[in-house]
């Protein structure tokens, strides 16, 4: 049996000093995703963390240009409709970022 997932970190408030703290929190989210399984998925994150993650992702999407200029080679995947296991399978086949684009 694997050890328990990493400890939940507090999400820095938007008016607090960000930068390193936000990066540390995001890394903890990524680390906990490695423990994902159908029976464990609802125990990995707090609701407030998921809400904060959605807000921060939305901000990044708003800051990003609509058209991206990218260099080949690149792999493009269609909408997987939230199927995390399918995403993991694709990463297993083609390697996850930043190893592969």
Secondary structure by P-SEA (a helix, b strand, c coil): ccccccccccccccccccaaaaaaaaaaaaaaaaacccccccccccaaaaaaaaaaaaaaaaaccccccccccbbbbcccccaaaaaaaaaaacccccccc
